[in-house]
Amino acid sequence: MSAVPPALAAGPLPDDRKALLARVVDGLDSASLWWLSGFTAGLAQAAHPAPHLALLQGTAASAAAPATGSGERATVLYGSQTGNAKRAAEALAATLESAGLAVRLVRTDAYATRELAAERLLYLVISTQGEGDPPDDAIGFSEFLLGRRAPKLPELKFAVLGLGDSSYADFCGISRRLDARLAELGATRLLPAGEADLDIDTVAQPWREQALEQARKVLKSAPAAPSAKVTPLRPAPATQAVSHSAPFQAEVLANQLIAGRDFKGPAFGRHGAPDKQVRHIELSLEGSGLSYEPGDALGIVHRNPDALVEPLLAALKLDGDAAHHVDGTQRSVREWLAGHRELSKLSRPFLAAHARLAGARELEDLLAPGNADLSALLSSHQVIDVLRRWPVDWNVGELLAALRPLAPRLYSIASSRKRVGEEVHLTVDVLGYHAHGHAHSGSASGFLAGLAEGDRAPVYIEVNDRFRVPADGARDILMVGPGTGVAPFRAFVQERAETGASGRNWLFFGAQHFNSGFLYQSEWQDALKRGELDRLDLAFSRDQADKLYVQHRLRERGREVFDWLQSGAHFYVCGSIAMGKDVHAALTDIVAEHGALDADAAHDYLTTLQTEGRYARDVY
């Protein structure tokens, strides 16, 4: 008989059944384990229906909580790219449960869409990715709901909370479309859709309170029986005390230039073109209690560099040393701008307030619904550019109220703790460019570039469970990461080497030039020699007449890429949203051509890979 794992030793099963279960789950990946947990929970529910369903966070909760009795509880669905929508959904679910209401919390890619027709109370919390797109874990759900297969929903009551970034033209675009679609399908909207900008709680908290009030009415405010206890197949990670509101001060161990010229602040080549700079930064986590896995991100609670703050003070003729109160807190004007307000990203509320104050008709026209030129303004202007283009005197209090709070920035972690210990590594593209007659710099990247060894940076870990190396080390992986998008794959390769994974590793990397942009070149060459990396395909777009990108290399290797996928490989993409779309298009064509499938079938093939956790993207 097989040995009984410690995790099963205290369970109610007899030893022979425990040993059998251990053999069944041995070697299964995470997607298979979650499916199995849902299957067994469904059997338990059928045999002994629980009056109150426990919260299942980030799992295949829909399988564990079938639609039976769905009219007596609320379902909270969430789609999240960086974790903000997940946290907002968790807060809502906790609020409902603390009021004695039955609730289940489900990530959209774990939700069985066949259950939608039986739902009676649905709260959807979803972030917008890029220009109005859903986050990766909500792509399938969004396509279903917006498509022809979505059922009529006359019995459903719902509310939507959208999270977005008003520096994009299509602010909260996907949440608006899904809110409208649910109503179109006959569902009853309980309250107007919430639309939260980067300062999420100012919208999310009052929306949550209204959602609770409506849930009490719909569910008759009858206290539910105590939650049925659901024991996960793997322990949930302990909540870490360090967070974006209470970051750890990590010491800088190294800050090395790995591409471009070494400079302090923005530098520019001929004709005002940016002189690209990429830095490798190593930070100590010793004493923090923080842990991370490859695929997670490091949050940086940064400050705006002087290059952003001082020009704004000069343009508005403000005294940076003057004290000013905001909500009972006194700081100097310079400190408010440096540590607490967004200066590199524009927002609609600020633009609207500035247009009114300046009487700028051109700016007001740009803000009109459907004006396609707004996207160009939002992507090409910082706050200082608007102040210079449409000059007007601002009252300090009104200015600080109109500007958004400074939000932390997330950077993909470029290391495995199994190799680097109590350290975390980053690959940072330092923003520096010339526009509108002036030099410009990035906010967080400028902050990080200016750190010297021994300095400290406020950090926290942002967990990304959707972007993980396969639990089964025998699986092959393909990684597409041009530019600084290669960062998590440095961590992946380190992790797989340290754990002795037998699966093959294939990396596609791209940059503009071989000589100046081949990040971690010597490391990749050493990894190839040691067998930690099996294949490396490169695309340098500007080293020949015709531009060559990673998606072109994928197409060239299409037959082999498809064969790897057919053999169970996992496929990962990290980098810009635009690149992610190009890679997805190339991958769709590869599947169609080499799998002899039409466009719809190729789309379904990739959707299945995403559902199985074998196609994961981290795009921004």
TORTORVEX-119278 format. One record per residue (C-alpha): z, y, x; residue in three letters. Coordinates in steps of 0.2 Angstrom, whole numbers, plus 5000, padded with zeros to 4 digits. Each point is the difference from the previous one (the first is absolute). Layout:
BEGIN
ZYXALA ...
This chain:
BEGIN
500050005000MET 499650185006SER 501450115005ALA 500650124987VAL 499750185006PRO 501650115000PRO 499350114986ALA 500049864988LEU 501649925005ALA 501050094987ALA 498849984986GLY 500349894984PRO 498749875005LEU 500449835006PRO 499749975018ASP 498449894998ASP 499350144989ARG 500450135013LYS 499149905013ALA 498549984989LEU 500050194996LEU 500150045019ALA 498549895003ARG 499050094986VAL 500350175006VAL 499849965019ASP 498650105007GLY 499650104984LEU 499550185002ASP 500950144991SER 498750014986ALA 500249824996SER 501950015001LEU 500050144987TRP 498849914989TRP 501249855001LEU 501550104996SER 499150074985GLY 499549834994PHE 501749935001THR 500850154992ALA 498849984986GLY 500549824997LEU 501850065000ALA 499650144987GLN 499149884989ALA 501549885000ALA 501450134999HIS 499350174995PRO 501150135008ALA 500450154989PRO 499950125014HIS 498849995015LEU 500550045017ALA 499150135011LEU 498849915012LEU 499550135013GLN 498349985008GLY 499849824994THR 498949914988ALA 501250064987ALA 498749984986SER 500049815003ALA 501949994999ALA 500150104985ALA 498749954987PRO 499550104985ALA 501249904989THR 501250134992GLY 499150145009SER 500450114985GLY 501850005005GLU 499850075017ARG 499150135010ALA 498849965014THR 499950125015VAL 498349985009LEU 499750095017TYR 498650025012GLY 500550085016SER 499150035017GLN 501450075011THR 501649954990GLY 500350164990ASN 499449934983ALA 501049845004LYS 501650105002ARG 499750104985ALA 499749844989ALA 501549925007GLU 501050164996ALA 499349994982LEU 500449814998ALA 501850035007ALA 500250144987THR 499449904986LEU 501149855005GLU 501550105003SER 499950064982ALA 500149824994GLY 498149984996LEU 499049845005ALA 498750045013VAL 498949925013ARG 499250095015LEU 498349935005VAL 498750065014ARG 498350024992THR 499249865011ASP 501349884994ALA 499850044982TYR 499049874989ALA 498850124990THR 499949874986ARG 501850054996GLU 499550184996LEU 499549974982ALA 501849934996ALA 500950155009GLU 501050124988ARG 500750125012LEU 499250045017LEU 500450135013TYR 498650025014LEU 500550085016VAL 498550025011ILE 499450115015SER 498350075003THR 499149955016GLN 498850125008GLY 498850084987GLU 500749934984GLY 500049825005ASP 501349874996PRO 501149935014PRO 499549835007ASP 501249904990ASP 499450084984ALA 498249985002ILE 499849844990GLY 501150064986PHE 499150174999SER 498349915000GLU 500649894986PHE 500850144989LEU 498550115002LEU 498749864997GLY 499349924985ARG 501249855001ARG 501550114996ALA 500849954983PRO 500450124985LYS 501850055001LEU 500550064983PRO 501849945002GLU 500350075017LEU 501150155004LYS 499850075018PHE 500350145012ALA 499250045017VAL 500850085015LEU 498750055013GLY 500350045018LEU 498850105010GLY 499650135013ASP 499350174993SER 499250035017SER 498649884992TYR 498950074987ALA 500249854988ASP 501950014999PHE 500849854992CYS 498249954995GLY 500349814997ILE 501650034990SER 499150124989ARG 498649884997ARG 501249854996LEU 501050114989ASP 498550054990ALA 499349825000ARG 501649934993LEU 500050124986ALA 498149964997GLU 500549824998LEU 501150054986GLY 501750015008ALA 501350134996THR 500450125013ARG 501950035000LEU 500050165011LEU 498750105010PRO 499549925017ALA 501150065014GLY 499050075015GLU 501150015016ALA 499550095015ASP 500749965018LEU 501750074993ASP 500149854989ILE 501750014993ASP 499750174992THR 498949914987VAL 500549825001ALA 501950034996GLN 499750104983PRO 498649884996TRP 501249855003ARG 501350074989GLU 498750024986GLN 499449835003ALA 501849934997LEU 500250104984GLU 498349934993GLN 500549825006ALA 501650014991ARG 499150044984LYS 498749875002VAL 501249865005LEU 501250064986LYS 501350035014SER 500849834998ALA 500949955015PRO 499249855008ALA 501049845006ALA 500350005019PRO 498649975011SER 499449835004ALA 500349975018LYS 498449975010VAL 500249935017THR 498550045011PRO 499249875012LEU 500350125014ARG 501450135002PRO 499650184996ALA 500250115015PRO 501650105000ALA 499950194995THR 500050105016GLN 501150165000ALA 498750095010VAL 498750084989SER 498950154999HIS 501550104993SER 501149945014ALA 498949955015PRO 500549935017PHE 499850115015GLN 499049895011ALA 499950045019GLU 498250025007VAL 499849875014LEU 498250045004ALA 498650124994ASN 498449965009GLN 498250064998LEU 498849864997ILE 498550104995ALA 499450175003GLY 500750145011ARG 501850035002ASP 500550174992PHE 501450084991LYS 499450054982GLY 498150014995PRO 498749995013ALA 498150024997PHE 498449965008GLY 498450095001ARG 499450094984HIS 501849984992GLY 499949814998ALA 501749925001PRO 500549925016ASP 500749834993LYS 501749955005GLN 500849834996VAL 501849975006ARG 501049845002HIS 501850034995ILE 501549885003GLU 501650044991LEU 501749915002SER 500849934984LEU 501649945009GLU 501550024989GLY 499050044985SER 500249844991GLY 498250024995LEU 498849855000SER 498149994997TYR 498649884999GLU 498250025006PRO 499150094986GLY 501450124996ASP 499950195003ALA 501250125009LEU 500550154990GLY 500150165010ILE 501150144993VAL 499150135010HIS 500050195002ARG 498550125000ASN 499650055018PRO 500050185005ASP 498150004999ALA 500149994981LEU 501650114997VAL 499750155011GLU 498250054994PRO 500749994982LEU 501450125004LEU 498850125008ALA 498749994986ALA 501450054987LEU 500950115012LYS 501649914996LEU 501650005010ASP 500349825006GLY 501850035004ASP 500550074983ALA 501149894990ALA 499549944983HIS 500849904986HIS 499149864990VAL 501049904988ASP 501750055008GLY 499449965017THR 499850145014GLN 498849985014ARG 499050125010SER 498250024994VAL 499349925016ARG 501149854997GLU 499549984982TRP 498250005005LEU 500249895015ALA 501149874993GLY 499850004981HIS 498350064994ARG 498249935001GLU 498950115010LEU 498549895005SER 499749934983LYS 499550114985LEU 500549964982SER 499350064983ARG 501650094995PRO 500050105016PHE 498250044998LEU 500250054982ALA 501550115004ALA 499050085014HIS 498550034990ALA 501050094987ARG 500950115012LEU 498550045010ALA 498950034985GLY 498749885009ALA 498749964987ARG 499149885012GLU 501649905003LEU 500349994981GLU 498249944997ASP 500349865013LEU 501549944991LEU 499149994983ALA 499949824994PRO 498549905007GLY 499650125014ASN 499449885014ALA 500250145013ASP 501949984999LEU 500049845010SER 499250095014ALA 501250145000LEU 501549884999LEU 499449905015SER 499450155011SER 501450134997HIS 501850015005GLN 501350124992VAL 499650135014ILE 498149994996ASP 500350054982VAL 501250145005LEU 498650075012ARG 498649974988ARG 500850084985TRP 501350125008PRO 501550054989VAL 501850045003ASP 501249864994TRP 501850024996ASN 501049885011VAL 500949924985GLY 498449984990GLU 499149935016LEU 501349875003LEU 500049954982ALA 498149984999ALA 499949895016LEU 500349824999ARG 501549925008PRO 499649935017LEU 499649814998ALA 500349875013PRO 498449925008ARG 499749815002LEU 499349925015TYR 499549825002SER 501249905012ILE 499149955015ALA 501249875007SER 500949834996SER 501950005002ARG 499849835007LYS 499250075015ARG 500750175002VAL 501849984994GLY 500950154993GLU 498550115002GLU 498650064988VAL 498350065006HIS 498850124992LEU 498150045003THR 499850194996VAL 498450094997ASP 500550185004VAL 499150124989LEU 499250155009GLY 498550104994TYR 499250174998HIS 499550074983ALA 499950174991HIS 500150085017GLY 501649935005HIS 500849855009ALA 500949884988HIS 501249865003SER 500849854991GLY 501750014993SER 500849835004ALA 498849955014SER 500350175008GLY 501949974999PHE 499849835007LEU 498950065014ALA 501350125006GLY 501449885002LEU 500549965018ALA 500949855006GLU 501950014995GLY 499650114985ASP 500449934983ARG 498949974984ALA 500849974982PRO 499249844994VAL 500249864987TYR 499149844996ILE 498749994985GLU 499849824996VAL 498349944995ASN 500149824993ASP 498150004996ARG 499550015018PHE 500749865010ARG 499449865012VAL 499849834991PRO 501549904997ALA 499049865006ASP 499750025018GLY 498549885000ALA 499050124990ARG 498750115008ASP 500050194998ILE 498650135001LEU 500650185004MET 498950154997VAL 500850165008GLY 499050145007PRO 500950145009GLY 501850014997THR 499849874986GLY 500249875014VAL 501850045001ALA 500749864988PRO 498849885008PHE 500850025017ARG 501649954991ALA 499249864991PHE 499349925017VAL 501750035008GLN 500949914986GLU 498849854999ARG 500149985019ALA 501950004999GLU 500249884986THR 498749885007GLY 498850014986ALA 498549895002SER 498850094989GLY 498650105008ARG 500050195001ASN 498450104999TRP 500150195002LEU 498650134995PHE 500450175009PHE 498950164999GLY 500150175007ALA 498850145005GLN 499949965018HIS 500449855011PHE 500650115015ASN 501250114990SER 500449914984GLY 500349825004PHE 501849994996LEU 501149875009TYR 498549945009GLN 500949915014SER 501249924988GLU 498649934989TRP 499249935016GLN 501649925006ASP 500249934982ALA 498349925001LEU 500449925017LYS 501749934994ARG 499249934984GLY 501050124989GLU 498450084994LEU 498649884996ASP 498650124996ARG 499750195003LEU 498550094992ASP 499850195005LEU 499050144992ALA 499950175008PHE 499150114989SER 499450145012ARG 499549905015ASP 498249974994GLN 498750094990ALA 500449914984ASP 501850014994LYS 500949835000LEU 501549964990TYR 501249864997VAL 499149964984GLN 498449975009HIS 500949885012ARG 500649914985LEU 498349984992ARG 499349945017GLU 501449865000ARG 499849974981GLY 499749815001ARG 501549975011GLU 501150134990VAL 499649904984PHE 500449835008ASP 501750065006TRP 500450064982LEU 499449844993GLN 501249915012SER 501550094994GLY 500050165012ALA 500950164995HIS 499150165001PHE 500850175004TYR 499450185000VAL 500950155007CYS 499450185001GLY 499250144990SER 499649984981ILE 498250035004ALA 499949875013MET 500949884988GLY 498750024987LYS 498649975013ASP 500849845006VAL 500349944982HIS 498150034996ALA 499549915016ALA 501249864996LEU 499349994982THR 498249985007ASP 500649875012ILE 500849894987VAL 498550024988ALA 498749965014GLU 500849865008HIS 500949934985GLY 498450014989ALA 500950104987LEU 499550154989ASP 500950175001ALA 501249954986ASP 500549845008ALA 500250075017ALA 501150134993HIS 501049874991ASP 500149905017TYR 500850155009LEU 501250034985THR 500649825001THR 500350035019LEU 501050154996GLN 501049914986THR 500449865012GLU 500650135014GLY 498549955011ARG 499250174999TYR 501150155004ALA 499750185004ARG 501050145007ASP 498950154997VAL 500550194999TYR 
